[in-house]
């Protein structure tokens, strides 16, 4: 078994309301920053052991699909690295 860290980034799909991003974009505009688009995201870093990089990626993707993200309204990215 090898130790891995999976970084799972979850964000609303395009077209899904993102009130946190809207509020932040408005605040940035008031501060003088010109921002064309902004989306909020959540990031999870998960440490675990797996037989291979491929197995670790599969496991992290299953975690994202079953709990961390709602695939109907969220997109997610999984990046797995050795620890």
DSSP file (Angstrom, degrees, kcal/mol; ACC not computed):
  #  RESIDUE AA STRUCTURE BP1 BP2  ACC     N-H-->O    O-->H-N    N-H-->O    O-->H-N    TCO  KAPPA ALPHA  PHI   PSI    X-CA   Y-CA   Z-CA
    1    1 A X              0   0    0      0, 0.0     2,-0.4     0, 0.0    50,-0.2   0.000 360.0 360.0 360.0 143.1    0.0    0.0    0.0
    2    2 A X  E     -A   50   0A   0     48,-2.7    48,-2.2    50,-0.1     2,-0.4  -0.913 360.0-117.2-118.6 146.3    1.1    3.5   -0.8
    3    3 A X  E     +A   49   0A   0     -2,-0.4    80,-2.5    46,-0.2     2,-0.3  -0.691  38.6 179.3 -84.6 131.9    0.1    6.7    0.9
    4    4 A X  E     -AB  48  82A   0     44,-3.2    44,-2.3    -2,-0.4     2,-0.5  -0.912  24.6-146.4-130.0 155.9   -1.8    9.2   -1.3
    5    5 A X  E     -AB  47  81A   0     76,-2.9    76,-2.5    -2,-0.3     2,-0.5  -0.996  15.6-160.8-119.3 124.5   -3.4   12.6   -0.9
    6    6 A X  E     -AB  46  80A   0     40,-3.0    40,-2.9    -2,-0.5     2,-0.6  -0.915   2.0-159.0-104.6 128.3   -6.4   13.3   -3.0
    7    7 A X  E     -AB  45  79A   0     72,-3.2    72,-2.1    -2,-0.5     2,-0.6  -0.940  10.0-170.1-106.2 117.0   -7.4   16.9   -3.6
    8    8 A X  E     -AB  44  78A   0     36,-2.9    36,-2.7    -2,-0.6     2,-0.5  -0.937   2.0-167.7-112.0 118.3  -11.1   17.1   -4.6
    9    9 A X  E     -AB  43  77A   0     68,-2.3    68,-2.2    -2,-0.6     2,-0.4  -0.924   5.8-169.4-108.5 126.5  -12.3   20.5   -5.8
   10   10 A X  E     +AB  42  76A   0     32,-3.2    32,-2.8    -2,-0.5     2,-0.3  -0.952  11.3 165.0-120.8 132.3  -16.0   21.0   -6.1
   11   11 A X  E     -AB  41  75A   0     64,-2.5    64,-2.9    -2,-0.4    30,-0.2  -0.982  42.3 -92.5-142.4 153.7  -17.8   23.9   -7.8
   12   12 A X  E     - B   0  74A   0     28,-0.5    62,-0.3    -2,-0.3     3,-0.1  -0.363  48.7-107.7 -62.7 143.4  -21.3   24.7   -9.0
   13   13 A X    >   -     0   0    0     60,-3.0     3,-2.1     1,-0.1    -1,-0.1  -0.328  47.4 -83.4 -64.8 154.8  -21.9   23.8  -12.7
   14   14 A X  T 3  S+     0   0    0      1,-0.3    -1,-0.1    -3,-0.1     3,-0.1  -0.372 120.1  28.2 -58.6 136.7  -22.2   26.7  -15.1
   15   15 A X  T 3  S+     0   0    0      1,-0.3     2,-0.4    -3,-0.1    -1,-0.3   0.211  92.4 115.2  94.1 -15.5  -25.8   28.0  -15.0
   16   16 A X  S <  S-     0   0    0     -3,-2.1    -1,-0.3    57,-0.1    -4,-0.1  -0.733  79.1-100.8 -87.0 135.5  -26.4   26.9  -11.4
   17   17 A X        -     0   0    0     -2,-0.4     2,-0.2    -3,-0.1    -1,-0.1  -0.269  37.1-174.5 -56.9 137.3  -27.0   29.8   -9.0
   18   18 A X     >  +     0   0    0      1,-0.1     4,-2.3    -6,-0.1     3,-0.3  -0.679   8.4 173.6-135.2  77.6  -23.9   30.6   -6.9
   19   19 A X  H  > S+     0   0    0      1,-0.2     4,-2.5    -2,-0.2     5,-0.2   0.830  78.7  56.7 -60.6 -33.4  -24.9   33.3   -4.4
   20   20 A X  H  > S+     0   0    0      1,-0.2     4,-2.1     2,-0.2    -1,-0.2   0.932 110.5  44.1 -62.7 -44.5  -21.5   33.2   -2.6
   21   21 A X  H  > S+     0   0    0     -3,-0.3     4,-2.8     2,-0.2    -2,-0.2   0.890 112.1  52.9 -67.8 -39.3  -19.7   34.0   -5.9
   22   22 A X  H  X S+     0   0    0     -4,-2.3     4,-2.2     2,-0.2    -2,-0.2   0.927 111.2  46.3 -61.5 -45.3  -22.2   36.7   -6.8
   23   23 A X  H  X S+     0   0    0     -4,-2.5     4,-2.1     2,-0.2    -1,-0.2   0.910 114.3  47.7 -63.6 -43.1  -21.7   38.4   -3.5
   24   24 A X  H  X S+     0   0    0     -4,-2.1     4,-2.6    -5,-0.2    -2,-0.2   0.900 110.6  51.3 -66.1 -41.1  -17.9   38.2   -3.7
   25   25 A X  H  X S+     0   0    0     -4,-2.8     4,-2.2     2,-0.2    -1,-0.2   0.906 110.1  49.7 -63.4 -41.4  -17.9   39.5   -7.3
   26   26 A X  H  X S+     0   0    0     -4,-2.2     4,-2.2     2,-0.2    -1,-0.2   0.907 111.2  49.4 -62.9 -41.9  -20.0   42.5   -6.3
   27   27 A X  H  X S+     0   0    0     -4,-2.1     4,-1.5     2,-0.2    -2,-0.2   0.906 110.1  50.5 -64.5 -42.1  -17.7   43.2   -3.3
   28   28 A X  H  <>S+     0   0    0     -4,-2.6     5,-2.7     1,-0.2     4,-0.2   0.900 109.3  51.9 -62.0 -39.7  -14.6   43.0   -5.6
   29   29 A X  H ><5S+     0   0    0     -4,-2.2     3,-1.7     1,-0.2    -2,-0.2   0.915 106.9  52.4 -62.7 -43.3  -16.3   45.4   -8.0
   30   30 A X  H 3<5S+     0   0    0     -4,-2.2    -1,-0.2     1,-0.3    -2,-0.2   0.805 106.6  54.7 -62.6 -28.4  -16.9   47.9   -5.2
   31   31 A X  T 3<5S-     0   0    0     -4,-1.5    -1,-0.3    -5,-0.2    -2,-0.2   0.457 127.2-100.9 -84.2  -0.4  -13.2   47.6   -4.3
   32   32 A X  T < 5S+     0   0    0     -3,-1.7     2,-0.5     1,-0.3    -3,-0.2   0.555  77.2 136.7  96.3   8.5  -12.3   48.6   -7.9
   33   33 A X      < -     0   0    0     -5,-2.7     2,-0.9    -6,-0.2    -1,-0.3  -0.788  48.2-142.0 -92.3 128.2  -11.5   45.1   -9.3
   34   34 A X        +     0   0    0     -2,-0.5     2,-0.5    -5,-0.0    -5,-0.0  -0.796  28.0 175.7 -90.7 107.8  -12.9   44.4  -12.8
   35   35 A X        -     0   0    0     -2,-0.9     3,-0.1   -10,-0.2    -6,-0.1  -0.960  22.0-167.5-118.8 124.4  -13.9   40.7  -12.7
   36   36 A X  S    S-     0   0    0     -2,-0.5     2,-0.3     1,-0.3    -1,-0.1   0.874  74.8  -6.0 -76.9 -38.7  -15.7   39.1  -15.7
   37   37 A X        -     0   0    0      2,-0.0     2,-0.3   -12,-0.0    -1,-0.3  -0.991  59.0-172.8-156.3 152.6  -16.8   36.0  -13.9
   38   38 A X        -     0   0    0     -2,-0.3     2,-0.4    -3,-0.1   -13,-0.1  -0.979   0.4-174.2-150.5 135.4  -16.3   34.3  -10.5
   39   39 A X        -     0   0    0     -2,-0.3     2,-0.1   -18,-0.1    -2,-0.0  -0.995  21.7-131.1-129.5 139.4  -17.3   30.8   -9.2
   40   40 A X        -     0   0    0     -2,-0.4   -28,-0.5   -22,-0.0     2,-0.3  -0.434  26.5-171.3 -80.7 162.4  -16.9   29.6   -5.7
   41   41 A X  E     -A   11   0A   0    -30,-0.2     2,-0.4    -2,-0.1   -30,-0.2  -0.992  18.7-142.9-152.4 152.0  -15.4   26.3   -4.9
   42   42 A X  E     -A   10   0A   0    -32,-2.8   -32,-3.2    -2,-0.3     2,-0.4  -0.930  18.0-159.4-112.7 142.9  -14.8   23.9   -2.0
   43   43 A X  E     -A    9   0A   0     -2,-0.4     2,-0.4   -34,-0.2   -34,-0.2  -0.988   5.9-169.9-128.6 131.2  -11.6   21.9   -1.7
   44   44 A X  E     -A    8   0A   0    -36,-2.7   -36,-2.9    -2,-0.4     2,-0.5  -0.962   7.7-159.1-118.0 134.3  -11.1   18.7    0.3
   45   45 A X  E     -A    7   0A   0     -2,-0.4     2,-0.5   -38,-0.2   -38,-0.2  -0.970  16.1-173.4-112.9 119.7   -7.6   17.2    0.9
   46   46 A X  E     -A    6   0A   0    -40,-2.9   -40,-3.0    -2,-0.5     2,-0.5  -0.956  10.9-157.4-122.2 123.1   -8.0   13.5    1.8
   47   47 A X  E     +A    5   0A   0     -2,-0.5     2,-0.3   -42,-0.2   -42,-0.2  -0.858  32.3 135.9 -99.9 131.3   -5.1   11.3    3.0
   48   48 A X  E     -A    4   0A   0    -44,-2.3   -44,-3.2    -2,-0.5     2,-0.3  -0.974  47.9-104.9-162.4 169.4   -5.4    7.5    2.6
   49   49 A X  E     +A    3   0A   0     -2,-0.3     2,-0.3   -46,-0.2   -46,-0.2  -0.800  37.1 167.4-104.0 146.5   -3.6    4.4    1.4
   50   50 A X  E     -A    2   0A   0    -48,-2.2   -48,-2.7    -2,-0.3     3,-0.1  -0.972  44.7-114.6-151.7 162.8   -4.3    2.5   -1.8
   51   51 A X  S    S-     0   0    0     -2,-0.3     2,-0.3   -50,-0.2    -1,-0.1   0.821  94.0  -5.9 -68.9 -33.0   -2.7   -0.2   -4.0
   52   52 A X  S  > S-     0   0    0    -50,-0.1     4,-2.3     1,-0.1     5,-0.2  -0.951  72.7 -99.2-155.0 169.0   -1.9    2.2   -6.9
   53   53 A X  H  > S+     0   0    0     -2,-0.3     4,-2.4     1,-0.2     5,-0.2   0.885 123.3  52.4 -60.6 -40.0   -2.4    5.7   -8.2
   54   54 A X  H  > S+     0   0    0      2,-0.2     4,-2.4     1,-0.2    -1,-0.2   0.914 109.8  47.7 -64.3 -42.8   -5.3    4.5  -10.3
   55   55 A X  H  > S+     0   0    0      2,-0.2     4,-2.3     1,-0.2    -2,-0.2   0.887 111.4  51.4 -65.1 -38.8   -7.0    2.8   -7.4
   56   56 A X  H  X S+     0   0    0     -4,-2.3     4,-2.5     2,-0.2    -2,-0.2   0.908 110.2  48.9 -64.5 -41.8   -6.5    6.0   -5.3
   57   57 A X  H  X S+     0   0    0     -4,-2.4     4,-2.5     2,-0.2    -2,-0.2   0.926 111.4  49.3 -63.7 -44.8   -8.1    8.1   -8.1
   58   58 A X  H  X S+     0   0    0     -4,-2.4     4,-2.1     1,-0.2    -2,-0.2   0.913 112.2  48.7 -59.9 -42.8  -11.0    5.7   -8.4
   59   59 A X  H  X S+     0   0    0     -4,-2.3     4,-2.1     2,-0.2    -2,-0.2   0.915 112.4  47.4 -65.3 -43.5  -11.6    5.8   -4.6
   60   60 A X  H  X S+     0   0    0     -4,-2.5     4,-2.3     1,-0.2    -1,-0.2   0.884 111.0  51.5 -66.6 -38.5  -11.4    9.6   -4.5
   61   61 A X  H  X S+     0   0    0     -4,-2.5     4,-2.6     2,-0.2    -1,-0.2   0.886 108.9  51.3 -65.2 -37.5  -13.8    9.9   -7.4
   62   62 A X  H  X S+     0   0    0     -4,-2.1     4,-2.6     2,-0.2     5,-0.3   0.905 108.6  51.4 -65.3 -40.2  -16.2    7.6   -5.6
   63   63 A X  H  X>S+     0   0    0     -4,-2.1     4,-2.1     2,-0.2     5,-2.0   0.923 111.5  48.0 -60.0 -43.8  -16.0    9.8   -2.5
   64   64 A X  I  <>S+     0   0    0     -4,-2.3     5,-2.8     3,-0.2    -2,-0.2   0.933 115.5  43.4 -63.1 -46.2  -16.8   12.8   -4.6
   65   65 A X  I  <5S+     0   0    0     -4,-2.6     6,-0.4     1,-0.2    -2,-0.2   0.857 119.5  41.3 -69.4 -35.6  -19.7   11.2   -6.4
   66   66 A X  I  <5S-     0   0    0     -4,-2.6    -1,-0.2    -5,-0.2    -2,-0.2   0.752 137.9 -11.0 -88.2 -23.9  -21.3    9.6   -3.3
   67   67 A X  I  <5S+     0   0    0     -4,-2.1    -3,-0.2    -5,-0.3    -2,-0.1   0.605 121.2  57.6-140.8 -49.6  -20.8   12.4   -0.7
   68   68 A X  I   <S+     0   0    0     -5,-2.0     2,-0.3     2,-0.0    -4,-0.2   0.837 109.6  29.4 -70.1 -34.1  -18.7   15.4   -1.4
   69   69 A X      < -     0   0    0     -5,-2.8     2,-0.7    -6,-0.3     7,-0.1  -0.868  65.9-134.9-124.6 156.4  -20.5   16.6   -4.6
   70   70 A X    >>  -     0   0    0     -2,-0.3     4,-2.6     1,-0.1     3,-1.8  -0.923  20.8-155.0-105.0 102.2  -24.0   16.5   -6.0
   71   71 A X  T 34 S+     0   0    0     -2,-0.7    -1,-0.1    -6,-0.4     5,-0.1   0.679  88.7  65.2 -56.7 -17.9  -23.3   15.5   -9.6
   72   72 A X  T 34 S+     0   0    0      1,-0.1    -1,-0.3    -3,-0.0     3,-0.0   0.874 123.3  12.5 -70.6 -36.2  -26.6   17.1  -10.7
   73   73 A X  T <4 S+     0   0    0     -3,-1.8   -60,-3.0   -61,-0.0     2,-0.4   0.500 118.8  69.8-119.8  -7.1  -25.4   20.6   -9.7
   74   74 A X  E  <  -B   12   0A   0     -4,-2.6     2,-0.3   -62,-0.3   -62,-0.2  -0.888  53.8-156.8-118.4 145.3  -21.6   20.3   -9.1
   75   75 A X  E     -B   11   0A   0    -64,-2.9   -64,-2.5    -2,-0.4     2,-0.3  -0.832  23.3-169.0-101.0 152.7  -18.6   19.7  -11.3
   76   76 A X  E     -B   10   0A   0     -2,-0.3     2,-0.4   -66,-0.2   -66,-0.2  -0.996  16.5-154.6-145.1 153.1  -15.5   18.3   -9.5
   77   77 A X  E     -B    9   0A   0    -68,-2.2   -68,-2.3    -2,-0.3     2,-0.5  -0.965   9.2-158.3-122.8 141.7  -11.9   17.6  -10.2
   78   78 A X  E     -B    8   0A   0     -2,-0.4     2,-0.4   -70,-0.2   -70,-0.2  -0.986   9.8-179.9-122.9 127.2   -9.7   15.0   -8.5
   79   79 A X  E     -B    7   0A   0    -72,-2.1   -72,-3.2    -2,-0.5     2,-0.5  -0.995   9.2-164.5-125.1 124.8   -6.0   15.2   -8.3
   80   80 A X  E     +B    6   0A   0     -2,-0.4     2,-0.3   -74,-0.2   -74,-0.2  -0.930  10.6 175.0-114.6 132.1   -4.1   12.4   -6.5
   81   81 A X  E     -B    5   0A   0    -76,-2.5   -76,-2.9    -2,-0.5     2,-0.1  -0.933  35.2-102.4-130.3 155.1   -0.4   12.7   -5.4
   82   82 A X  E      B    4   0A   0     -2,-0.3   -78,-0.3   -78,-0.2   -29,-0.0  -0.469 360.0 360.0 -69.4 146.5    1.9   10.4   -3.5
   83   83 A X              0   0    0    -80,-2.5   -79,-0.2    -2,-0.1    -1,-0.1   0.414 360.0 360.0 -96.1 360.0    2.5   11.5    0.1
